[in-house]
């Protein structure tokens, strides 16, 4: 077997592995970019943090319905600003 044949076989054996790794890396990047969690900071030091927490399976269907009603009633952005009281 010549060196050229060995290189061809190695290439064709490694090609599927490289493709799978590249596809996995691309998928993980797209998953990370769809993450709605974020944090931004103003020049005065104020932090604006958004965190989406998935609904636990232990919450009853009735409680899930109630929580969804509150979510739609008040919206997503509720302030936790310290009012100085």
Secondary structure, DSSP 8 states (H G I E B T S, - for coil): --HHHHHHHHHHHHHHHHHHHHHHHHHHHHHHHT---EEEE-TTS-EEEE------TTS-HHHHHHHHHHHHHH-S---------
